[in-house]
Amino acid sequence: MTTIQTSATYLDGRITVHPDICNGHPTIRGMRITAEAVLGFLSAGESPAEILRQYPSLGTGRH
């Protein structure tokens, strides 16, 4: 059986999935930070402002 790997976008392109980036895990706008990592920070009690301080590129709209 052949598996075809493709890319996908979700939430108006804010979350992307590409098989060659972060082993296919969903990432934020094609960056190499996973959506899972951001959700983990939030669930651990980090504020959005603190996450943006640590990862300023998340707030710039650039990737």
C-alpha positions as MATLAB code, in Angstrom:
seq = 'MTTIQTSATYLDGRITVHPDICNGHPTIRGMRITAEAVLGFLSAGESPAEILRQYPSLGTGRH';
ca = [
       0.000    0.000    0.000;
       1.327    3.444   -0.937;
       0.968    6.362    1.442;
       0.710    9.811   -0.087;
       1.952   12.596    2.166;
       0.552   16.042    1.527;
       0.460   19.335    3.351;
      -2.621   20.928    4.882;
      -3.635   24.196    6.504;
      -6.156   24.909    9.238;
      -7.647   27.973   10.927;
      -7.125   30.232    7.909;
      -3.537   29.041    7.517;
      -2.460   29.666   11.112;
      -1.773   25.978   11.709;
      -0.038   23.992    8.993;
       0.842   20.345    8.591;
       3.670   19.348    6.299;
       5.346   15.929    6.383;
       8.853   17.445    6.157;
       8.442   19.929    9.027;
       8.555   18.679   12.658;
       7.856   15.107   11.526;
       4.417   16.111   10.247;
       3.177   17.540   13.545;
       0.923   20.610   13.238;
       3.009   23.779   13.421;
       2.218   27.449   13.799;
       2.231   29.147   10.372;
       4.860   26.775    9.022;
       7.359   27.662   11.742;
       9.192   24.975   13.624;
       7.149   25.419   16.783;
       4.362   22.926   17.162;
       0.799   23.766   18.038;
       1.150   21.129   20.752;
       4.018   23.083   22.357;
       2.003   26.312   22.444;
      -1.018   24.516   23.897;
       1.264   22.877   26.452;
       2.595   26.271   27.551;
      -0.944   27.584   27.916;
      -2.124   24.540   29.851;
       0.881   24.876   32.187;
      -0.306   28.373   33.067;
       1.919   30.491   30.817;
       0.239   33.697   29.722;
      -0.025   34.523   26.024;
       2.163   37.585   26.706;
       4.915   35.379   28.186;
       4.752   32.973   25.258;
       5.080   35.909   22.844;
       8.028   37.231   24.858;
       9.754   33.860   24.489;
       8.708   33.406   20.840;
       8.247   36.911   19.413;
       7.899   35.607   15.851;
       4.504   34.151   16.823;
       3.114   37.662   17.080;
       4.647   39.145   13.952;
       2.569   37.322   11.383;
       5.808   36.330    9.626;
       7.215   32.821    9.256;
];
